[in-house]
Amino acid sequence: MSSEKTSSMALTSETTQPSTSTETDSLTRSSNRRSFLKRSMIAGAAATVGAGLLAKGVPSFAQKTKPPSITPGDIAILRFLAAAELLEADLWQQYAELGGLSAGAQNPYQLALQQLDSDGSQYIQSNSDDEASHAAFLNAYLLSIGAEPVDLDAFRTLPSSQASGAQQIGRLTNIMNLTVDTSWYTRYRSTQNPDFGATFPQAINLVNVTGIPRTDADFGPANHIQAIANTAAFHFGAIEQGGSTLYSALAQKTNNDEVLRIVVSIGGDEVAHFLEWVDFSGNGVQPPIAPFTDPVSGLTFPNFNATGNEELQTNLIFPVACEFINRNLPRCAVIRPTNPQGIAVGVVKFLTDMGLFTGQTPAFFKALATLAKQADAAQRGF
């Protein structure tokens, strides 16, 4: 059996069927735990954070037993979130390798990101570390209640950037052929809510673009590397607003109080990330940076504030009050959308449409779709 098929089976296997033997079940969990800890020792900053957390957390967690109120739906939600965090950790690790903190002279990509905010490299590094901690915690918690963790290692087959500073390891995600959905920028400045069917225009068209330098040639000229940094900034916001919505929506489907606590607590961190990137991306579309045109790709970043369009106003970094629950109620500033129906499948489509998985195998898409469908099938109280 190929490693790809083996991983797909692990991702889609049932975790709630009763064991035929208590002794066998105990040995299986022990074997899974050892196997998972071994697999977690992958290269890179994200893996280092995850392995450290697991090494400290799992022994004490191993004393815990699954509370009876944790349902198959709760487990399905946690497994989908673990998969989502592994994907996030992978893409953020790529950003951190080239744009995060480093010793010595800064490369032109780091400097371009720091044009958007002098602390940009620190924010990228912190976001990367946070996502790695989420993935490590969720998988360790699943193990602690006797559920199967999520392992995507067989799908780490996508190429790395060839620019200096990038590790040459297999990736889960592709951030070098992005079509970034920037409608989140206008959505959060609108009084309408997609939960009521509203749609929103793209703030800027970013089609088949890269979020990181692909080779050292992308480090110049100055407006070219700035365009890549600006693209990354809008991608940061797209990813983190997606996480904010995902956790807010899935929290409504949890049954167990502790699982609810996990989902809303990690979700709050995703919201914190999102608000930073709202401000960060806006800095790239106002003076002194914008307007400018990338001389290599022809991509133009206008001065949003010169358009006179309130939905592009760069200092509106907090969500505008919008329709919520019922149009007859007063407008309220909220995360949007938060309708839980089909949320996990919707997130997979959102990420796929962005080109984040360009080059992945059919087995990868099948495994991710299965996890999403299982999470969407969860029902509160059942």
Disulfide bonds with the S-S distance in Angstrom:
none
